[in-house]
Amino acid sequence: MIRTAIIAALLAASLSGAPAFALTKDAKMETCKFGADEKKLQGAERKKFIDRCMSDKDDPRGPGAAAAPAHPKN
């Protein structure tokens, strides 16, 4: 049990220094193309999907809860 905790702590410490976004533009393009292939997109829909995927604004959910206005308390 203690050995597992030590290994988990060492793993967490080693990963904290790793960059979060280490993708190159080419690697990201391959990922986006793979996504378009999985969805079987063609033509304009495929181009739109890849363009959106390559941009940094590819979150279809919109802004997070922090951006939402607070509800007034009664």
CHARMM internal coordinates of N, CA and C (Angstrom, degrees):
IC EDIT
DIST 1 N 1 CA 1.4456
DIST 1 CA 1 C 1.5276
ANGL 1 N 1 CA 1 C 110.25
DIST 1 C 2 N 1.3049
ANGL 1 CA 1 C 2 N 117.17
DIHE 1 N 1 CA 1 C 2 N -46.19
DIST 2 N 2 CA 1.4625
ANGL 1 C 2 N 2 CA 120.96
DIHE 1 CA 1 C 2 N 2 CA 179.87
DIST 2 CA 2 C 1.5288
ANGL 2 N 2 CA 2 C 109.87
DIHE 1 C 2 N 2 CA 2 C -66.69
DIST 2 C 3 N 1.3282
ANGL 2 CA 2 C 3 N 116.54
DIHE 2 N 2 CA 2 C 3 N -37.89
DIST 3 N 3 CA 1.4574
ANGL 2 C 3 N 3 CA 120.86
DIHE 2 CA 2 C 3 N 3 CA 179.62
DIST 3 CA 3 C 1.5302
ANGL 3 N 3 CA 3 C 110.54
DIHE 2 C 3 N 3 CA 3 C -61.18
DIST 3 C 4 N 1.3250
ANGL 3 CA 3 C 4 N 117.05
DIHE 3 N 3 CA 3 C 4 N -41.02
DIST 4 N 4 CA 1.4672
ANGL 3 C 4 N 4 CA 121.64
DIHE 3 CA 3 C 4 N 4 CA 178.93
DIST 4 CA 4 C 1.5241
ANGL 4 N 4 CA 4 C 110.51
DIHE 3 C 4 N 4 CA 4 C -63.69
DIST 4 C 5 N 1.3180
ANGL 4 CA 4 C 5 N 117.64
DIHE 4 N 4 CA 4 C 5 N -41.44
DIST 5 N 5 CA 1.4641
ANGL 4 C 5 N 5 CA 121.61
DIHE 4 CA 4 C 5 N 5 CA 179.44
DIST 5 CA 5 C 1.5233
ANGL 5 N 5 CA 5 C 110.90
DIHE 4 C 5 N 5 CA 5 C -64.87
DIST 5 C 6 N 1.3161
ANGL 5 CA 5 C 6 N 116.78
DIHE 5 N 5 CA 5 C 6 N -40.44
DIST 6 N 6 CA 1.4705
ANGL 5 C 6 N 6 CA 120.55
DIHE 5 CA 5 C 6 N 6 CA 179.12
DIST 6 CA 6 C 1.5174
ANGL 6 N 6 CA 6 C 110.73
DIHE 5 C 6 N 6 CA 6 C -65.84
DIST 6 C 7 N 1.3113
ANGL 6 CA 6 C 7 N 117.35
DIHE 6 N 6 CA 6 C 7 N -43.42
DIST 7 N 7 CA 1.4668
ANGL 6 C 7 N 7 CA 121.23
DIHE 6 CA 6 C 7 N 7 CA 178.93
DIST 7 CA 7 C 1.5205
ANGL 7 N 7 CA 7 C 110.20
DIHE 6 C 7 N 7 CA 7 C -63.41
DIST 7 C 8 N 1.3257
ANGL 7 CA 7 C 8 N 117.35
DIHE 7 N 7 CA 7 C 8 N -42.78
DIST 8 N 8 CA 1.4659
ANGL 7 C 8 N 8 CA 120.59
DIHE 7 CA 7 C 8 N 8 CA 179.03
DIST 8 CA 8 C 1.5232
ANGL 8 N 8 CA 8 C 111.08
DIHE 7 C 8 N 8 CA 8 C -63.29
DIST 8 C 9 N 1.3145
ANGL 8 CA 8 C 9 N 117.35
DIHE 8 N 8 CA 8 C 9 N -40.96
DIST 9 N 9 CA 1.4631
ANGL 8 C 9 N 9 CA 120.93
DIHE 8 CA 8 C 9 N 9 CA 179.25
DIST 9 CA 9 C 1.5287
ANGL 9 N 9 CA 9 C 111.22
DIHE 8 C 9 N 9 CA 9 C -65.63
DIST 9 C 10 N 1.3099
ANGL 9 CA 9 C 10 N 117.26
DIHE 9 N 9 CA 9 C 10 N -41.56
DIST 10 N 10 CA 1.4665
ANGL 9 C 10 N 10 CA 120.76
DIHE 9 CA 9 C 10 N 10 CA 178.62
DIST 10 CA 10 C 1.5287
ANGL 10 N 10 CA 10 C 111.12
DIHE 9 C 10 N 10 CA 10 C -65.81
DIST 10 C 11 N 1.3179
ANGL 10 CA 10 C 11 N 116.91
DIHE 10 N 10 CA 10 C 11 N -40.00
DIST 11 N 11 CA 1.4539
ANGL 10 C 11 N 11 CA 121.02
DIHE 10 CA 10 C 11 N 11 CA 178.23
DIST 11 CA 11 C 1.5275
ANGL 11 N 11 CA 11 C 110.63
DIHE 10 C 11 N 11 CA 11 C -64.17
DIST 11 C 12 N 1.3232
ANGL 11 CA 11 C 12 N 117.30
DIHE 11 N 11 CA 11 C 12 N -45.01
DIST 12 N 12 CA 1.4661
ANGL 11 C 12 N 12 CA 121.27
DIHE 11 CA 11 C 12 N 12 CA 179.05
DIST 12 CA 12 C 1.5248
ANGL 12 N 12 CA 12 C 110.69
DIHE 11 C 12 N 12 CA 12 C -62.41
DIST 12 C 13 N 1.3154
ANGL 12 CA 12 C 13 N 117.73
DIHE 12 N 12 CA 12 C 13 N -40.76
DIST 13 N 13 CA 1.4598
ANGL 12 C 13 N 13 CA 121.28
DIHE 12 CA 12 C 13 N 13 CA 179.95
DIST 13 CA 13 C 1.5227
ANGL 13 N 13 CA 13 C 111.51
DIHE 12 C 13 N 13 CA 13 C -66.81
DIST 13 C 14 N 1.3194
ANGL 13 CA 13 C 14 N 116.92
DIHE 13 N 13 CA 13 C 14 N -36.94
DIST 14 N 14 CA 1.4649
ANGL 13 C 14 N 14 CA 119.59
DIHE 13 CA 13 C 14 N 14 CA -178.71
DIST 14 CA 14 C 1.5218
ANGL 14 N 14 CA 14 C 111.59
DIHE 13 C 14 N 14 CA 14 C -73.83
DIST 14 C 15 N 1.3232
ANGL 14 CA 14 C 15 N 118.09
DIHE 14 N 14 CA 14 C 15 N -30.70
DIST 15 N 15 CA 1.4614
ANGL 14 C 15 N 15 CA 121.38
DIHE 14 CA 14 C 15 N 15 CA -179.06
DIST 15 CA 15 C 1.5245
ANGL 15 N 15 CA 15 C 112.62
DIHE 14 C 15 N 15 CA 15 C -80.52
DIST 15 C 16 N 1.3146
ANGL 15 CA 15 C 16 N 118.16
DIHE 15 N 15 CA 15 C 16 N -21.37
DIST 16 N 16 CA 1.4629
ANGL 15 C 16 N 16 CA 120.05
DIHE 15 CA 15 C 16 N 16 CA -176.48
DIST 16 CA 16 C 1.5293
ANGL 16 N 16 CA 16 C 111.75
DIHE 15 C 16 N 16 CA 16 C -66.24
DIST 16 C 17 N 1.3146
ANGL 16 CA 16 C 17 N 118.24
DIHE 16 N 16 CA 16 C 17 N -24.48
DIST 17 N 17 CA 1.4557
ANGL 16 C 17 N 17 CA 120.95
DIHE 16 CA 16 C 17 N 17 CA 179.17
DIST 17 CA 17 C 1.5140
ANGL 17 N 17 CA 17 C 114.02
DIHE 16 C 17 N 17 CA 17 C -87.56
DIST 17 C 18 N 1.3166
ANGL 17 CA 17 C 18 N 118.02
DIHE 17 N 17 CA 17 C 18 N -7.58
DIST 18 N 18 CA 1.4635
ANGL 17 C 18 N 18 CA 121.84
DIHE 17 CA 17 C 18 N 18 CA -178.70
DIST 18 CA 18 C 1.5239
ANGL 18 N 18 CA 18 C 110.35
DIHE 17 C 18 N 18 CA 18 C -76.04
DIST 18 C 19 N 1.3209
ANGL 18 CA 18 C 19 N 117.72
DIHE 18 N 18 CA 18 C 19 N 141.51
DIST 19 N 19 CA 1.4619
ANGL 18 C 19 N 19 CA 119.32
DIHE 18 CA 18 C 19 N 19 CA 177.72
DIST 19 CA 19 C 1.5222
ANGL 19 N 19 CA 19 C 110.93
DIHE 18 C 19 N 19 CA 19 C -66.64
DIST 19 C 20 N 1.3273
ANGL 19 CA 19 C 20 N 116.60
DIHE 19 N 19 CA 19 C 20 N 142.64
DIST 20 N 20 CA 1.4551
ANGL 19 C 20 N 20 CA 120.93
DIHE 19 CA 19 C 20 N 20 CA -177.61
DIST 20 CA 20 C 1.5269
ANGL 20 N 20 CA 20 C 111.99
DIHE 19 C 20 N 20 CA 20 C -73.28
DIST 20 C 21 N 1.3329
ANGL 20 CA 20 C 21 N 116.88
DIHE 20 N 20 CA 20 C 21 N -36.20
DIST 21 N 21 CA 1.4555
ANGL 20 C 21 N 21 CA 120.87
DIHE 20 CA 20 C 21 N 21 CA -177.27
DIST 21 CA 21 C 1.5216
ANGL 21 N 21 CA 21 C 108.53
DIHE 20 C 21 N 21 CA 21 C -123.33
DIST 21 C 22 N 1.3177
ANGL 21 CA 21 C 22 N 116.26
DIHE 21 N 21 CA 21 C 22 N 89.56
DIST 22 N 22 CA 1.4508
ANGL 21 C 22 N 22 CA 120.97
DIHE 21 CA 21 C 22 N 22 CA -177.00
DIST 22 CA 22 C 1.5224
ANGL 22 N 22 CA 22 C 111.67
DIHE 21 C 22 N 22 CA 22 C -102.95
DIST 22 C 23 N 1.3456
ANGL 22 CA 22 C 23 N 117.53
DIHE 22 N 22 CA 22 C 23 N 16.72
DIST 23 N 23 CA 1.4544
ANGL 22 C 23 N 23 CA 120.41
DIHE 22 CA 22 C 23 N 23 CA -178.53
DIST 23 CA 23 C 1.5235
ANGL 23 N 23 CA 23 C 111.27
DIHE 22 C 23 N 23 CA 23 C -79.55
DIST 23 C 24 N 1.2969
ANGL 23 CA 23 C 24 N 115.16
DIHE 23 N 23 CA 23 C 24 N 141.15
DIST 24 N 24 CA 1.4515
ANGL 23 C 24 N 24 CA 119.72
DIHE 23 CA 23 C 24 N 24 CA 170.59
DIST 24 CA 24 C 1.5195
ANGL 24 N 24 CA 24 C 107.67
DIHE 23 C 24 N 24 CA 24 C -86.64
DIST 24 C 25 N 1.3100
ANGL 24 CA 24 C 25 N 116.60
DIHE 24 N 24 CA 24 C 25 N 167.77
DIST 25 N 25 CA 1.4621
ANGL 24 C 25 N 25 CA 120.21
DIHE 24 CA 24 C 25 N 25 CA 179.37
DIST 25 CA 25 C 1.5337
ANGL 25 N 25 CA 25 C 110.51
DIHE 24 C 25 N 25 CA 25 C -61.46
DIST 25 C 26 N 1.3331
ANGL 25 CA 25 C 26 N 116.59
DIHE 25 N 25 CA 25 C 26 N -39.07
DIST 26 N 26 CA 1.4707
ANGL 25 C 26 N 26 CA 120.44
DIHE 25 CA 25 C 26 N 26 CA 179.19
DIST 26 CA 26 C 1.5249
ANGL 26 N 26 CA 26 C 111.65
DIHE 25 C 26 N 26 CA 26 C -65.26
DIST 26 C 27 N 1.3331
ANGL 26 CA 26 C 27 N 116.63
DIHE 26 N 26 CA 26 C 27 N -41.14
DIST 27 N 27 CA 1.4624
ANGL 26 C 27 N 27 CA 120.03
DIHE 26 CA 26 C 27 N 27 CA 179.42
DIST 27 CA 27 C 1.5260
ANGL 27 N 27 CA 27 C 110.42
DIHE 26 C 27 N 27 CA 27 C -66.23
DIST 27 C 28 N 1.3276
ANGL 27 CA 27 C 28 N 116.77
DIHE 27 N 27 CA 27 C 28 N -39.03
DIST 28 N 28 CA 1.4614
ANGL 27 C 28 N 28 CA 119.79
DIHE 27 CA 27 C 28 N 28 CA 178.33
DIST 28 CA 28 C 1.5293
ANGL 28 N 28 CA 28 C 110.55
DIHE 27 C 28 N 28 CA 28 C -66.03
DIST 28 C 29 N 1.3380
ANGL 28 CA 28 C 29 N 116.80
DIHE 28 N 28 CA 28 C 29 N -38.75
DIST 29 N 29 CA 1.4713
ANGL 28 C 29 N 29 CA 120.38
DIHE 28 CA 28 C 29 N 29 CA 178.69
DIST 29 CA 29 C 1.5174
ANGL 29 N 29 CA 29 C 110.38
DIHE 28 C 29 N 29 CA 29 C -62.07
DIST 29 C 30 N 1.3195
ANGL 29 CA 29 C 30 N 117.15
DIHE 29 N 29 CA 29 C 30 N -41.42
DIST 30 N 30 CA 1.4625
ANGL 29 C 30 N 30 CA 120.76
DIHE 29 CA 29 C 30 N 30 CA 178.27
DIST 30 CA 30 C 1.5255
ANGL 30 N 30 CA 30 C 110.67
DIHE 29 C 30 N 30 CA 30 C -62.32
DIST 30 C 31 N 1.3368
ANGL 30 CA 30 C 31 N 116.32
DIHE 30 N 30 CA 30 C 31 N -40.78
DIST 31 N 31 CA 1.4619
ANGL 30 C 31 N 31 CA 120.54
DIHE 30 CA 30 C 31 N 31 CA 178.59
DIST 31 CA 31 C 1.5224
ANGL 31 N 31 CA 31 C 110.55
DIHE 30 C 31 N 31 CA 31 C -64.44
DIST 31 C 32 N 1.3283
ANGL 31 CA 31 C 32 N 116.72
DIHE 31 N 31 CA 31 C 32 N -42.82
DIST 32 N 32 CA 1.4695
ANGL 31 C 32 N 32 CA 120.74
DIHE 31 CA 31 C 32 N 32 CA -180.00
DIST 32 CA 32 C 1.5296
ANGL 32 N 32 CA 32 C 111.08
DIHE 31 C 32 N 32 CA 32 C -65.39
DIST 32 C 33 N 1.3339
ANGL 32 CA 32 C 33 N 116.51
DIHE 32 N 32 CA 32 C 33 N -41.08
DIST 33 N 33 CA 1.4614
ANGL 32 C 33 N 33 CA 119.96
DIHE 32 CA 32 C 33 N 33 CA 177.90
DIST 33 CA 33 C 1.5248
ANGL 33 N 33 CA 33 C 110.98
DIHE 32 C 33 N 33 CA 33 C -64.36
DIST 33 C 34 N 1.3195
ANGL 33 CA 33 C 34 N 116.10
DIHE 33 N 33 CA 33 C 34 N -39.06
DIST 34 N 34 CA 1.4577
ANGL 33 C 34 N 34 CA 120.13
DIHE 33 CA 33 C 34 N 34 CA 177.60
DIST 34 CA 34 C 1.5232
ANGL 34 N 34 CA 34 C 110.07
DIHE 33 C 34 N 34 CA 34 C -61.20
DIST 34 C 35 N 1.3385
ANGL 34 CA 34 C 35 N 116.54
DIHE 34 N 34 CA 34 C 35 N -43.39
DIST 35 N 35 CA 1.4656
ANGL 34 C 35 N 35 CA 120.60
DIHE 34 CA 34 C 35 N 35 CA 178.28
DIST 35 CA 35 C 1.5164
ANGL 35 N 35 CA 35 C 111.71
DIHE 34 C 35 N 35 CA 35 C -61.98
DIST 35 C 36 N 1.3447
ANGL 35 CA 35 C 36 N 116.53
DIHE 35 N 35 CA 35 C 36 N -41.42
DIST 36 N 36 CA 1.4648
ANGL 35 C 36 N 36 CA 120.42
DIHE 35 CA 35 C 36 N 36 CA 178.82
DIST 36 CA 36 C 1.5283
ANGL 36 N 36 CA 36 C 110.58
DIHE 35 C 36 N 36 CA 36 C -65.99
DIST 36 C 37 N 1.3298
ANGL 36 CA 36 C 37 N 116.75
DIHE 36 N 36 CA 36 C 37 N -38.46
DIST 37 N 37 CA 1.4682
ANGL 36 C 37 N 37 CA 120.39
DIHE 36 CA 36 C 37 N 37 CA 177.67
DIST 37 CA 37 C 1.5304
ANGL 37 N 37 CA 37 C 110.74
DIHE 36 C 37 N 37 CA 37 C -65.15
DIST 37 C 38 N 1.3376
ANGL 37 CA 37 C 38 N 117.28
DIHE 37 N 37 CA 37 C 38 N -41.56
DIST 38 N 38 CA 1.4573
ANGL 37 C 38 N 38 CA 121.66
DIHE 37 CA 37 C 38 N 38 CA -179.82
DIST 38 CA 38 C 1.5322
ANGL 38 N 38 CA 38 C 111.16
DIHE 37 C 38 N 38 CA 38 C -62.03
DIST 38 C 39 N 1.3331
ANGL 38 CA 38 C 39 N 115.70
DIHE 38 N 38 CA 38 C 39 N -35.75
DIST 39 N 39 CA 1.4674
ANGL 38 C 39 N 39 CA 120.38
DIHE 38 CA 38 C 39 N 39 CA 179.61
DIST 39 CA 39 C 1.5234
ANGL 39 N 39 CA 39 C 112.00
DIHE 38 C 39 N 39 CA 39 C -86.10
DIST 39 C 40 N 1.3381
ANGL 39 CA 39 C 40 N 115.69
DIHE 39 N 39 CA 39 C 40 N -2.49
DIST 40 N 40 CA 1.4679
ANGL 39 C 40 N 40 CA 122.01
DIHE 39 CA 39 C 40 N 40 CA 179.92
DIST 40 CA 40 C 1.5353
ANGL 40 N 40 CA 40 C 111.78
DIHE 39 C 40 N 40 CA 40 C 56.58
DIST 40 C 41 N 1.3336
ANGL 40 CA 40 C 41 N 115.46
DIHE 40 N 40 CA 40 C 41 N 42.94
DIST 41 N 41 CA 1.4635
ANGL 40 C 41 N 41 CA 120.90
DIHE 40 CA 40 C 41 N 41 CA 179.98
DIST 41 CA 41 C 1.5218
ANGL 41 N 41 CA 41 C 110.21
DIHE 40 C 41 N 41 CA 41 C -84.01
DIST 41 C 42 N 1.3276
ANGL 41 CA 41 C 42 N 116.14
DIHE 41 N 41 CA 41 C 42 N 146.56
DIST 42 N 42 CA 1.4644
ANGL 41 C 42 N 42 CA 121.59
DIHE 41 CA 41 C 42 N 42 CA 178.57
DIST 42 CA 42 C 1.5214
ANGL 42 N 42 CA 42 C 109.44
DIHE 41 C 42 N 42 CA 42 C -140.11
DIST 42 C 43 N 1.3073
ANGL 42 CA 42 C 43 N 115.76
DIHE 42 N 42 CA 42 C 43 N 157.33
DIST 43 N 43 CA 1.4573
ANGL 42 C 43 N 43 CA 122.27
DIHE 42 CA 42 C 43 N 43 CA 173.62
DIST 43 CA 43 C 1.5120
ANGL 43 N 43 CA 43 C 113.63
DIHE 42 C 43 N 43 CA 43 C 63.31
DIST 43 C 44 N 1.3379
ANGL 43 CA 43 C 44 N 115.29
DIHE 43 N 43 CA 43 C 44 N -134.45
DIST 44 N 44 CA 1.4565
ANGL 43 C 44 N 44 CA 121.53
DIHE 43 CA 43 C 44 N 44 CA -175.27
DIST 44 CA 44 C 1.5282
ANGL 44 N 44 CA 44 C 111.81
DIHE 43 C 44 N 44 CA 44 C -64.29
DIST 44 C 45 N 1.3407
ANGL 44 CA 44 C 45 N 117.23
DIHE 44 N 44 CA 44 C 45 N -35.27
DIST 45 N 45 CA 1.4634
ANGL 44 C 45 N 45 CA 120.05
DIHE 44 CA 44 C 45 N 45 CA 179.48
DIST 45 CA 45 C 1.5239
ANGL 45 N 45 CA 45 C 110.73
DIHE 44 C 45 N 45 CA 45 C -64.79
DIST 45 C 46 N 1.3352
ANGL 45 CA 45 C 46 N 116.71
DIHE 45 N 45 CA 45 C 46 N -39.86
DIST 46 N 46 CA 1.4654
ANGL 45 C 46 N 46 CA 121.06
DIHE 45 CA 45 C 46 N 46 CA 178.62
DIST 46 CA 46 C 1.5183
ANGL 46 N 46 CA 46 C 110.83
DIHE 45 C 46 N 46 CA 46 C -65.28
DIST 46 C 47 N 1.3471
ANGL 46 CA 46 C 47 N 116.73
DIHE 46 N 46 CA 46 C 47 N -44.73
DIST 47 N 47 CA 1.4560
ANGL 46 C 47 N 47 CA 120.80
DIHE 46 CA 46 C 47 N 47 CA 179.81
DIST 47 CA 47 C 1.5254
ANGL 47 N 47 CA 47 C 110.72
DIHE 46 C 47 N 47 CA 47 C -62.06
DIST 47 C 48 N 1.3251
ANGL 47 CA 47 C 48 N 116.53
DIHE 47 N 47 CA 47 C 48 N -43.33
DIST 48 N 48 CA 1.4678
ANGL 47 C 48 N 48 CA 120.66
DIHE 47 CA 47 C 48 N 48 CA 179.83
DIST 48 CA 48 C 1.5325
ANGL 48 N 48 CA 48 C 110.15
DIHE 47 C 48 N 48 CA 48 C -63.01
DIST 48 C 49 N 1.3370
ANGL 48 CA 48 C 49 N 117.10
DIHE 48 N 48 CA 48 C 49 N -42.77
DIST 49 N 49 CA 1.4524
ANGL 48 C 49 N 49 CA 121.64
DIHE 48 CA 48 C 49 N 49 CA 179.54
DIST 49 CA 49 C 1.5319
ANGL 49 N 49 CA 49 C 110.96
DIHE 48 C 49 N 49 CA 49 C -61.73
DIST 49 C 50 N 1.3325
ANGL 49 CA 49 C 50 N 116.50
DIHE 49 N 49 CA 49 C 50 N -47.02
DIST 50 N 50 CA 1.4625
ANGL 49 C 50 N 50 CA 120.68
DIHE 49 CA 49 C 50 N 50 CA -178.21
DIST 50 CA 50 C 1.5301
ANGL 50 N 50 CA 50 C 110.69
DIHE 49 C 50 N 50 CA 50 C -66.62
DIST 50 C 51 N 1.3336
ANGL 50 CA 50 C 51 N 117.73
DIHE 50 N 50 CA 50 C 51 N -41.59
DIST 51 N 51 CA 1.4651
ANGL 50 C 51 N 51 CA 120.18
DIHE 50 CA 50 C 51 N 51 CA 178.17
DIST 51 CA 51 C 1.5268
ANGL 51 N 51 CA 51 C 111.24
DIHE 50 C 51 N 51 CA 51 C -61.05
DIST 51 C 52 N 1.3203
ANGL 51 CA 51 C 52 N 115.55
DIHE 51 N 51 CA 51 C 52 N -42.85
DIST 52 N 52 CA 1.4614
ANGL 51 C 52 N 52 CA 119.48
DIHE 51 CA 51 C 52 N 52 CA -179.95
DIST 52 CA 52 C 1.5259
ANGL 52 N 52 CA 52 C 110.46
DIHE 51 C 52 N 52 CA 52 C -68.87
DIST 52 C 53 N 1.3052
ANGL 52 CA 52 C 53 N 116.79
DIHE 52 N 52 CA 52 C 53 N -38.93
DIST 53 N 53 CA 1.4554
ANGL 52 C 53 N 53 CA 121.58
DIHE 52 CA 52 C 53 N 53 CA 178.95
DIST 53 CA 53 C 1.5268
ANGL 53 N 53 CA 53 C 111.32
DIHE 52 C 53 N 53 CA 53 C -63.94
DIST 53 C 54 N 1.3124
ANGL 53 CA 53 C 54 N 117.00
DIHE 53 N 53 CA 53 C 54 N -39.73
DIST 54 N 54 CA 1.4636
ANGL 53 C 54 N 54 CA 121.16
DIHE 53 CA 53 C 54 N 54 CA -178.10
DIST 54 CA 54 C 1.5329
ANGL 54 N 54 CA 54 C 112.41
DIHE 53 C 54 N 54 CA 54 C -73.15
DIST 54 C 55 N 1.3324
ANGL 54 CA 54 C 55 N 117.05
DIHE 54 N 54 CA 54 C 55 N -24.19
DIST 55 N 55 CA 1.4624
ANGL 54 C 55 N 55 CA 119.45
DIHE 54 CA 54 C 55 N 55 CA 179.07
DIST 55 CA 55 C 1.5191
ANGL 55 N 55 CA 55 C 109.25
DIHE 54 C 55 N 55 CA 55 C -77.16
DIST 55 C 56 N 1.3040
ANGL 55 CA 55 C 56 N 115.96
DIHE 55 N 55 CA 55 C 56 N 167.46
DIST 56 N 56 CA 1.4617
ANGL 55 C 56 N 56 CA 120.09
DIHE 55 CA 55 C 56 N 56 CA 177.02
DIST 56 CA 56 C 1.5188
ANGL 56 N 56 CA 56 C 111.53
DIHE 55 C 56 N 56 CA 56 C -85.63
DIST 56 C 57 N 1.3089
ANGL 56 CA 56 C 57 N 116.92
DIHE 56 N 56 CA 56 C 57 N 1.51
DIST 57 N 57 CA 1.4620
ANGL 56 C 57 N 57 CA 120.93
DIHE 56 CA 56 C 57 N 57 CA -177.27
DIST 57 CA 57 C 1.5245
ANGL 57 N 57 CA 57 C 110.25
DIHE 56 C 57 N 57 CA 57 C -110.39
DIST 57 C 58 N 1.3170
ANGL 57 CA 57 C 58 N 117.16
DIHE 57 N 57 CA 57 C 58 N 49.59
DIST 58 N 58 CA 1.4608
ANGL 57 C 58 N 58 CA 120.52
DIHE 57 CA 57 C 58 N 58 CA -174.69
DIST 58 CA 58 C 1.5272
ANGL 58 N 58 CA 58 C 113.38
DIHE 57 C 58 N 58 CA 58 C -100.12
DIST 58 C 59 N 1.3410
ANGL 58 CA 58 C 59 N 118.21
DIHE 58 N 58 CA 58 C 59 N 18.89
DIST 59 N 59 CA 1.4545
ANGL 58 C 59 N 59 CA 120.78
DIHE 58 CA 58 C 59 N 59 CA 179.61
DIST 59 CA 59 C 1.5199
ANGL 59 N 59 CA 59 C 109.46
DIHE 58 C 59 N 59 CA 59 C -92.47
DIST 59 C 60 N 1.3407
ANGL 59 CA 59 C 60 N 118.56
DIHE 59 N 59 CA 59 C 60 N 105.78
DIST 60 N 60 CA 1.4631
ANGL 59 C 60 N 60 CA 120.56
DIHE 59 CA 59 C 60 N 60 CA -176.44
DIST 60 CA 60 C 1.5178
ANGL 60 N 60 CA 60 C 113.30
DIHE 59 C 60 N 60 CA 60 C -70.89
DIST 60 C 61 N 1.3229
ANGL 60 CA 60 C 61 N 117.61
DIHE 60 N 60 CA 60 C 61 N -10.36
DIST 61 N 61 CA 1.4612
ANGL 60 C 61 N 61 CA 120.47
DIHE 60 CA 60 C 61 N 61 CA -176.87
DIST 61 CA 61 C 1.5193
ANGL 61 N 61 CA 61 C 112.63
DIHE 60 C 61 N 61 CA 61 C -78.80
DIST 61 C 62 N 1.3108
ANGL 61 CA 61 C 62 N 118.63
DIHE 61 N 61 CA 61 C 62 N -15.56
DIST 62 N 62 CA 1.4533
ANGL 61 C 62 N 62 CA 121.04
DIHE 61 CA 61 C 62 N 62 CA -179.13
DIST 62 CA 62 C 1.5140
ANGL 62 N 62 CA 62 C 111.47
DIHE 61 C 62 N 62 CA 62 C 84.91
DIST 62 C 63 N 1.3431
ANGL 62 CA 62 C 63 N 116.42
DIHE 62 N 62 CA 62 C 63 N -164.39
DIST 63 N 63 CA 1.4577
ANGL 62 C 63 N 63 CA 119.52
DIHE 62 CA 62 C 63 N 63 CA -177.24
DIST 63 CA 63 C 1.5250
ANGL 63 N 63 CA 63 C 111.62
DIHE 62 C 63 N 63 CA 63 C -68.18
DIST 63 C 64 N 1.2934
ANGL 63 CA 63 C 64 N 115.34
DIHE 63 N 63 CA 63 C 64 N 155.09
DIST 64 N 64 CA 1.4504
ANGL 63 C 64 N 64 CA 120.61
DIHE 63 CA 63 C 64 N 64 CA -178.87
DIST 64 CA 64 C 1.5123
ANGL 64 N 64 CA 64 C 112.62
DIHE 63 C 64 N 64 CA 64 C -75.08
DIST 64 C 65 N 1.3110
ANGL 64 CA 64 C 65 N 116.17
DIHE 64 N 64 CA 64 C 65 N -179.93
DIST 65 N 65 CA 1.4584
ANGL 64 C 65 N 65 CA 122.01
DIHE 64 CA 64 C 65 N 65 CA -177.46
DIST 65 CA 65 C 1.5248
ANGL 65 N 65 CA 65 C 111.69
DIHE 64 C 65 N 65 CA 65 C -64.91
DIST 65 C 66 N 1.3204
ANGL 65 CA 65 C 66 N 117.87
DIHE 65 N 65 CA 65 C 66 N -26.38
DIST 66 N 66 CA 1.4628
ANGL 65 C 66 N 66 CA 121.08
DIHE 65 CA 65 C 66 N 66 CA 179.91
DIST 66 CA 66 C 1.5308
ANGL 66 N 66 CA 66 C 111.22
DIHE 65 C 66 N 66 CA 66 C -63.99
DIST 66 C 67 N 1.3060
ANGL 66 CA 66 C 67 N 117.62
DIHE 66 N 66 CA 66 C 67 N -27.35
DIST 67 N 67 CA 1.4579
ANGL 66 C 67 N 67 CA 121.18
DIHE 66 CA 66 C 67 N 67 CA -178.67
DIST 67 CA 67 C 1.5207
ANGL 67 N 67 CA 67 C 112.31
DIHE 66 C 67 N 67 CA 67 C -85.74
DIST 67 C 68 N 1.3166
ANGL 67 CA 67 C 68 N 117.34
DIHE 67 N 67 CA 67 C 68 N -12.05
DIST 68 N 68 CA 1.4583
ANGL 67 C 68 N 68 CA 121.32
DIHE 67 CA 67 C 68 N 68 CA -178.34
DIST 68 CA 68 C 1.5218
ANGL 68 N 68 CA 68 C 109.99
DIHE 67 C 68 N 68 CA 68 C -76.30
DIST 68 C 69 N 1.3346
ANGL 68 CA 68 C 69 N 118.01
DIHE 68 N 68 CA 68 C 69 N 143.31
DIST 69 N 69 CA 1.4593
ANGL 68 C 69 N 69 CA 120.08
DIHE 68 CA 68 C 69 N 69 CA 179.38
DIST 69 CA 69 C 1.5324
ANGL 69 N 69 CA 69 C 110.42
DIHE 68 C 69 N 69 CA 69 C -67.97
DIST 69 C 70 N 1.3137
ANGL 69 CA 69 C 70 N 115.06
DIHE 69 N 69 CA 69 C 70 N 145.96
DIST 70 N 70 CA 1.4639
ANGL 69 C 70 N 70 CA 119.87
DIHE 69 CA 69 C 70 N 70 CA 179.56
DIST 70 CA 70 C 1.5140
ANGL 70 N 70 CA 70 C 110.13
DIHE 69 C 70 N 70 CA 70 C -75.60
DIST 70 C 71 N 1.3111
ANGL 70 CA 70 C 71 N 116.71
DIHE 70 N 70 CA 70 C 71 N 146.51
DIST 71 N 71 CA 1.4561
ANGL 70 C 71 N 71 CA 121.70
DIHE 70 CA 70 C 71 N 71 CA 178.06
DIST 71 CA 71 C 1.5260
ANGL 71 N 71 CA 71 C 108.37
DIHE 70 C 71 N 71 CA 71 C -82.12
DIST 71 C 72 N 1.3264
ANGL 71 CA 71 C 72 N 116.96
DIHE 71 N 71 CA 71 C 72 N 136.03
DIST 72 N 72 CA 1.4714
ANGL 71 C 72 N 72 CA 118.55
DIHE 71 CA 71 C 72 N 72 CA 178.51
DIST 72 CA 72 C 1.5163
ANGL 72 N 72 CA 72 C 110.47
DIHE 71 C 72 N 72 CA 72 C -68.44
DIST 72 C 73 N 1.3052
ANGL 72 CA 72 C 73 N 115.92
DIHE 72 N 72 CA 72 C 73 N 142.21
DIST 73 N 73 CA 1.4677
ANGL 72 C 73 N 73 CA 120.87
DIHE 72 CA 72 C 73 N 73 CA 178.38
DIST 73 CA 73 C 1.5183
ANGL 73 N 73 CA 73 C 109.09
DIHE 72 C 73 N 73 CA 73 C -88.41
DIST 73 C 74 N 1.2921
ANGL 73 CA 73 C 74 N 115.79
DIHE 73 N 73 CA 73 C 74 N 139.04
DIST 74 N 74 CA 1.4731
ANGL 73 C 74 N 74 CA 120.20
DIHE 73 CA 73 C 74 N 74 CA 179.42
DIST 74 CA 74 C 1.4942
ANGL 74 N 74 CA 74 C 111.21
DIHE 73 C 74 N 74 CA 74 C -94.74
END
COOR INIT
IC SEED 1 N 1 CA 1 C
IC BUILD
